[in-house]
Amino acid sequence: MTRLPIAARNLLFALLAAVFPGWGGEAGGLAVADGPTTGSSRIDPGVTPADRPAPLMPTVPQAVSRPADWPGGTPAEQHVLSSIRARPGSPLEPIAAVVEAASRSPAPADDGVVPAQYQSAAADQAGESLDAAAVVARVGSEVVLEADLLTPSAMAWLEKVSPGLQPEQVRQLKQQICRQVLPQHIESLIVYVDALRTIPVDRLPEIEEKVNEAFDQQQLPRLVKDAGLATVQEYEQQLRRRGLSLDRLRKTFFERALAQQWVQQRVQTDEDVPHADMIAWYQNHLADYDFPARARFEQCTVRLQPGRPREEAWNRLAALGNDILEGRSFAEVARAGSEGPLARQGGQSDWTTRGSLVSRVLDDAIFTLPVGQLSTILEDSAGLHIIRVVERTEAGRTPFIEAQVEIRERLLAERRERAMSDYLTKVRERTPVWTMFDAEEGENATATAGRATPPRR
C-alpha cells in the first residue's frame, strides 16, 4: 500500500476535523512499509513502490512480556481473526471453522473454492505454522495476522520462486518476509491504537466508510492495473488464490490512513527556524559544503601495442591532432581514429573531479591546461593522448546564502524526527506489543552477549 493519496487524505482530514474542532495542520504524515526490505541478506519479494509505503520510523518497538491471555499460545488460538470487525479492539473469538478446515482434505474442484497454488507444510508444533489467519503479533487489542504482512506483490514473488521448493522452504520465506516488514507494521498500529482511544465510537464507522470509498475509487483500480488484470473480479479471485482478500486490504488501508492523519495532529512542531541557528549549523559543518575542482574534457587516444612501434603510434596521434587544429570537429576525429574508451562518445567526458582519474598524467593536465587549448601529446601506461578542456570549475565552498534553504529543511526534519520519536516513545509505554519472534530474538541476544563476554580465568 502506498502513502494515502492527496484526495483521500483531504477527505479523511475533513472527517476528523468534524470530529475534533481543534484539528489543524495539513494532510499528510505517517506512512508504513508493507514489504520486505532489500539488501544482500534480505529477501526482496518484488514489492513495488505502488505496494510499499515509506517507513514510519527506523526504530523497532521494544517487546514487552506476552500476556497469558493473548492469542498464539495454543493451536486453537492460532486461528483468531482480526478482521473484519465492526469495532476495532472488540473481543476476539476463535473461529472454529478455520481450525476444522485445517484438518480437512481440499474441497472438490466444482464446489466454487479456488485452490491455492501451493501448500505450506503442516506444523509439527504449535506456533510454527504461519497460516494466513495465524497471529504473528499483537499491538494493544489489535492482532497482526500473516495476511496483514504478506502483501499481494509479496505473494506474487513467492509464486515465482516457489516452484521446485519444498513446503518447509516456502514457509521459511514467508516467515522471513513477515519478520522484515513487521516492525514498520507495528509502528503504524501503535499510532492507530492511540487514535482509537480518542475518536468517538459512533463516528468511527462513518470515517471508515469514507476511507473505504477512497480505497475503491483510487487505490483499487491501480492495484488491478499493476496486477495485469482487467477487472476487480479477476483481482479478487487472484487474491483468494493467494489467501488474501479485498476486505483485508481495505482494513490495512484504513488503519494506515487513520494513523497518517492522527500522527499529523499529534506531532506538531514550530516551523520557524531562527537565522542564527542556520548560521551556527553552517559554521559547524563547513566541510559538508566544500566541493572539489571538476572539469569536462575531450580526449583522443592511440594505444601502445606489441608490434606497433612507438613512433608509429606517435605519428598517428599527431595526425589526429593536426586535423583538429585545422578545424575538423574533435568529436568527428575521435570517432574516426581514437582508440580510447570515449571514442564512441566522440571523446566527450562527463564532469570529472580532481583526483578521480587513474592516470595521474591526464588528471594533472585536465586541471592545469587552459580551457579550450589543445594539449601536447601526453603519455601514460595506457598509451598516448591529446586532450582539450571544455569547461572547468575550481574547488570552493558553497556560500551560506545558497545553502540556507537546505539547512532550514534539514533542521526542520531533525525537529520533526525528535517530536515523532518523543510521541512514539510515550505511546509505546502504554501500548503492549508482542510478536511471535520475541522469544527467538531474546535467545539470540543472550547468545550474542555470551560470546561478547569472555569467561574469566
N, C-alpha and C positions, 0 to 999 in steps of 0.2 A: 504494500500500500504506500502511495506517495503522500507527501505532505498535503493536507486538506486544500483543495482548490480555493482561489480567492473568493469566488461567488459563494461557495459553500461556507467558507469561514465567515464571510459577512452575514450570511443567513443565521448561522449559529450565534454569532456575536450579537445580532439584534434580539434573538430569543433570550439569551442570557441577560441582556440589558433590560429586557422587560421583567425578568425575574428579580434582578438586582438593580434598583435605580442608580446605585453608585458605580455601576460598572463603567470603566473607562479604558482608554487606550486604543490601540489599533489592532485589528485582527491579525493573527499570526502566532508564532510561538513554537511550541514543542513539536518535535517530530521524532519518531522512534523507528529504528531499523527493524525489518521483519525477515531478514535473510541472513545467512552466514557471511561472515567477513572473509576477505580474501587474504592470501598470504601463502608462504611456502609450506607452512604446517597446518593450513586450514582447508576445509572443503569449500569450494566455490560452486554452488549448485546452479550457476547460471542465473542468479537472481538479477533481473534487470532493474534500472533506476525507476521504471514505472511501478515496480512492485515493492521497492525498498525505500522507506522514509529515512531521513537523516537521523543519526543517533541523538537521543535525548541528552545524555550526559556520558562522559567517558568513564565514570566511576561505576563500580559494581556494588549493589546494595549489600550491606552486612547481613549475613544469615543469622537468624535467631533460632532458638530452640523450637522444635516442631511440637505444637500442642498435640496431646494424645488423641484428641477427637477429630483431628484433621484427616481428610481423605488420603489414601495411599498406603495405609498400614496393613490392610487385608486385601485379598484378591477381590472381594465383592466391592470394596470401595475404589478399586482401580477404574470402575466404570461410572463414576459420578460425573454428571454433565454440568457444565457451567452455563450453557445457553440452550435454548433462548428463553430467558426468564423475564416475566413482566416487570419485576422489580429487582434490579441488580442488588446482590447482597442478601437475597432472601434465602431461607434454609434450603439445603441441598438434600435431595433424596436419591438413593441408589436406584439406577434403572435396571430392574431385574431382567427385562427383555434383552438388554445388551449382554448381561452375564450369560444368559441362556444361549444367545446366538453364538457366543464364542465356542460352545461345545458342540453345536450342531454342524452337520455337513453342509456344503454350499447348496443353495436353493437351485431348483431346476432352471434351465435357461429360459423357459417360457413363462415364468411367473412374474416377469416385469423387473426383476432385480438385475442391476447392472453388475457383472462380475468384476472384481479387482484385477488389475493387470499383473500383479504379483502378490505373493503372500509372504507375510513375515513368519518367522519361526515362533512356535509357541514357547512361552517362558517356562523354565523349569522351576523357578522360584517366584514368589510374589514380589511385585515391584520391578521385575526385569523387563516385562513387556511394555512397549510404548505404543499401544493401540491408539487409534485416533481419539478415543474417549478416555484415555489414561491420564491421570492427574500428574503433571510434571512439576507444578509449583503452586503455591498459594500466596496471595497478597491480601492481607486482611481477610475479608469474607469472600473474595473473588478467587476462583481457581483458574489455573492455566492448563489447558489440555494440549496434547501433541498437535492436534489440528489447528491450534492457535499459532503455532510456531512453524509448521510445515506449510509454507505458502504455495499457491499454485505453481509458481515458477520453480520453487524448490522441488516439488513433486514431479514436475516435468523433467528436471535434471535427473532425478532418481530413476525415472523410467528409461532415460537414455543410457545410464551407466549400470543399471541393474541386470540386464541380460548377461548370463554366464556367472553371476554371483550367487553364492549360497544365501539362503534366507537370513542366516545369522549375520552375514556381511552387510546385507541391506539394512538390517536392524541397527548395526553399528553406525552406518552412515546417517541414518535418521537421528540416532542419539547424538552424534557429533554435531549435526545441524542444530538440534534443539539446544545443546549446550552453548553454542556460539551466539545464537540470537536471543537467548533467554534474558541476559542482563538488561538489554535495551527494552525488551517487552515488560519486564518488571518495573523499570523506571516509569514507563507510561502508566501502568496500572496503579502505582503508588499515587500519582497525581490524580488519576481517575477516582480512586477510593476516597481521596481527600475531598474531591468535588462532591461526591455523594453525601458527605457529612453535612453539607450546607444547602444544596439545591433542594427545594421543597419536593416532596414525593409526588404531589399532584401535578407538578409541572414537567417532571421528567419524561412521561410518555409523549407529551407534545414536542419536546425538544428532540427526542429520539425519532419521532415520525418525520420531522423536517430534515434531520440529518440523513435518514434513510432515503428520503426523496432525492437529496443531493447525490447520494451514492448511486442510485439507479439512473439518474439523468446524466451524471458527469463521469463517474468512475467506471461504472459497469460497461458502457459502450467501448471505452478504451481497453478494458480488460478483455472483452470479447475480440476486439481487433488484434491485440497483442498475441492472443492465443491462436490467431489464424482461422477463426471461426466466423460464421455468417450471422448466427442468431444467438439470443440469450439462452434459448432452449438447448442448443448444442453445447454451449459453455457450461450450463448447469449439469448436463449429462456427463461432461468431461470431469467436472468437479466431483460428482458422485462416484465415478470410477476410481478417483484418487482418494476417496474417503473424506472429501470436503463438501461444503455446501455454501450456497449464496447467503443463507441466514447467518452462518458463522462469519463470512466476510463482512457482512453488514455490521455485525456486532463488534468486530475488531475495528472497523472504520469508525463506528460511533464512539468507542472508548478512546481512540486516539484523537478524534476530533474534539471531544469534550476536554481531554487532557491539554490539548494545544491551547484552547481558549482559557482554560482555568489557570494554567501557568502564566499566561499573559496578564491575567488580573492579579495574581499573587506576587509575581516578580516584576516589580516596577522600580526603575532607577532614575535618578536625576540625569537628564541628557545634557546638562550644562557642564562643559569641561573648561576650567579656568585656563587662561592663556599661559599663566606661569607654570602650570602642571605640564603643558605640552612642551614648553621650552626646557623644563627640567628633564623630561624624558629624552628629548633630543640630545641634550648635553651628556646624559649618562649612556647614550647608545650611539655615539658618533661613528664607531666602526661599522655599524649597520648601514650607514649612509655613504660610506666610501665606495667608489667604483673604480675599476682599473681602466687603463687605456685600451681602446679597441679600434679595429680597423677593418675595412673591406678592401680586397685587392684582387688583381688578375695575375694569372701565372701560366707560363709555358715551360714545359719540361722535356728534356731529352735524356733518357736513361743511359748510364754507362753499363754496357752489357759485354759479356765474353764474346770475343770475335769481332767486336766493333772498336776500332782504335779510338782513343780519346780525342784525337784531332778531328776525326770524322764527326763525332758527336758535337764537338765544339763548333765546327763549321756549319753543321745542320741547324743548331740553335741560333747561331749568328744570323743565318739567312732568315729565320723566322722573325728575329728582332728587327732586321732591316726592312722586312715587309711592313711591320707595324710603324716604323719610323717614316716610311714612305707614304703612310696614310691608310693602309689597309686596316680593317677592323680587327681589334685584338681578339674578339670572340671568334671571328672567322678564321684567323690564323691558328688559334688554339685548337679549334675543332679539326682543322685540316692536318696540323703537324705535331701538336703536343702529345706526349706520352704519359702525362701526369694524371692523377685521379680526378682532376677538374676538367679534363678535356671535353667531355660530353656537355658540360655546362658552359662551354666557351671560355674555360679558365676562370670563371667568376666564383669567388668565395663569398661565404656569408660573413657576418660580423665575427671577428676573432679577437679574443682578449690577449693581452700581452702575457707571454709565458705559457700559452696553451698549446703551441705547436711543438712537435717532436724535434724539428730541425731548428737548432739554435741560430744557424746562419740566416734562415728565412725570417725567423722571429725578430732578430735584430734589424734586418733590412726593412721589414714592414713598418717598424716603429721609429725608424730614423730617416728613411728616404722621403724627400719632399713629395707631397701629394701631386699626382698627375705625371711624375717623372719616371721614365723607363729606367730600370736598373741596369747595371752591367751584368755580365754572366756570373752567376753565383754557383758555387759547388758545395755539395754535401754528400753524405754516404748514399743518397738515393739517386743522384745524377746531377745534371746541370740545369739551371733555372734562370729565367728572367721574369721579373715581376713589375707591376705598376700599382701603386696605392690609389684607390678610387676615393676613399673617404676615411677620415680618422678623427677620433675624439681622444683628447688627453685624459689622463687619470684625474680624478677630482672627488668632490663631495657634494651630494645633493643638498642644496641650501634649505634652511628651515622653512622658508616661505613656500617651497614646493612640497615639503614633507609634512606640513602641519595637518593637512586633511587626513592623510593616512594615520598620523599619530593620534588624532582625535578618535578615529574609528577604532584603533587598537585599544585605547584607554577605555572607551565605552564598552567594547567587547569584554575586557577584563572585569569591568564593573558589573556587567550583566552576569558574567560567569560566577563571580563571587556571590551575587544575590541568589542565583539559581542554586548554587551549592548550599548556601545557608538555608534556603527554603526546603530543599530535598532532605537535608540533614534533620530538620525539625519534623518533617512528615514521616521519615523513616523511624524516628524514635517512637511514634505512636502507631505505626503500621507493621505488624509482624509479617515476616517473609520467610517462607520455607520452600526449598526446592529439593527434588529427588537426588540432586548431586551434592548436597551439603555434606553427607557422611563421607563420600569419596574425597571431596576437597579437604575435609578435616584430616583424613588419613594421609593424604599427600603432604599437607602442611607439617604434620607430625614427622613423617619420614624425612622431609627436607631439613627440618630443624635437627633431627638426629644426625644427619650426615654433616651438617654445618658445624656441629659442636663435637670436636674430637674427645674421646674418653680420656680422663685423667689417669696418669700413671703413678 
